[in-house]
Amino acid sequence: MKKTSGEKAFSVINTVVMILMILSTLLPFLHVAAKSFSSKAAVVAGKITFWPVGLQAGTYRYVLSQAEFLNSFGVSVIITIVGTALAIFITVTAAYPLSKPRLLGRKVFLLTGG
């Protein structure tokens, strides 16, 4: 099937917008990662953009060796797992009855006519 000029224009505009959205979310992460691998002097001087200056990994070694970090990371993992399991359980227990057509008040919750 041949695309019309309007479809081609939409496709180009859509691609450009998506690329701009990707860059607007990806570049801050790259900047932070570059800072985390750069030397303290380069960070303080503001020389970092998207590539590390004075490459070092001492910061990661220091952070990963701290008991507080490992404890906090463990708590975050537990909260994420328990929260996800709880959300799935609540969703399933609410969705199953709503899937039954004879449920009284179903229309109110689903905002449908049928």
C-alpha positions in Angstrom: 0.0 0.0 0.0 1.3 3.4 -1.0 1.6 6.1 1.7 0.0 9.5 1.2 2.0 12.6 1.6 0.1 13.3 4.9 1.0 9.9 6.2 4.7 10.4 5.2 4.7 13.8 6.9 3.1 12.3 10.1 5.7 9.5 10.1 8.6 12.0 9.9 7.2 14.3 12.5 6.4 11.3 14.8 10.0 10.0 14.4 11.5 13.4 15.2 9.3 13.8 18.3 10.2 10.3 19.5 13.9 10.9 19.0 13.7 14.2 21.0 11.8 12.5 23.8 14.4 9.7 23.9 17.2 12.2 24.1 15.5 14.3 26.7 15.2 11.3 29.0 18.5 9.5 28.1 20.9 12.5 28.2 20.4 13.3 32.0 21.2 9.6 32.8 24.3 9.8 30.7 25.4 13.0 32.4 24.9 11.5 35.9 26.8 8.3 34.9 29.7 10.4 33.5 29.9 12.4 36.7 29.9 9.2 38.8 32.9 7.8 36.9 34.8 11.2 36.8 37.4 12.5 39.2 36.3 14.9 41.9 38.4 17.8 40.5 36.7 17.4 37.0 33.2 17.4 38.6 33.9 20.4 40.8 35.3 22.3 37.8 32.3 21.5 35.7 34.2 19.8 32.9 31.8 16.8 32.6 29.2 16.6 29.8 28.4 13.1 28.7 31.8 11.4 28.9 33.8 10.8 32.1 36.9 13.0 32.7 39.7 11.6 34.8 38.2 8.1 34.9 37.9 6.5 38.3 35.8 3.9 40.1 36.8 4.7 43.7 33.4 6.2 44.4 31.6 2.9 43.6 34.1 1.0 45.7 33.5 3.3 48.6 29.7 3.2 48.3 29.5 -0.6 47.8 31.7 -1.2 50.9 29.4 0.7 53.2 27.0 -1.4 55.3 24.4 1.3 55.2 24.2 1.1 51.4 23.8 -2.6 51.4 21.2 -2.5 54.1 19.2 0.2 52.3 19.5 -1.7 49.0 18.1 -4.8 50.6 15.2 -2.9 52.1 14.4 -1.4 48.7 14.4 -4.8 47.1 12.1 -6.2 49.7 9.7 -3.3 49.5 9.7 -3.6 45.7 9.0 -7.3 45.8 6.3 -7.1 48.5 4.7 -4.1 46.9 4.5 -5.7 43.5 3.1 -8.9 44.9 0.5 -7.0 46.9 -0.5 -4.9 43.9 -0.9 -8.0 41.7 -3.0 -9.7 44.4 -5.3 -6.7 44.8 -5.6 -6.2 41.1 -6.5 -9.9 40.5 -9.0 -10.0 43.4 -10.7 -6.9 42.1 -10.6 -7.8 38.4 -12.1 -11.3 38.7 -15.4 -10.3 40.1 -15.6 -7.4 37.7 -15.2 -9.9 34.8 -18.5 -11.5 35.7 -21.5 -10.1 33.9 -24.0 -10.7 36.7 -22.1 -8.7 39.4 -24.4 -6.1 41.0 -23.0 -2.6 40.5 -20.5 -3.7 37.8 -21.6 -0.9 35.5 -20.7 1.7 38.1 -17.1 0.4 38.4 -16.5 -0.2 34.7 -18.3 2.9 33.4 -19.9 0.9 30.6 -23.4 0.5 29.4 -23.3 -3.3 29.0 
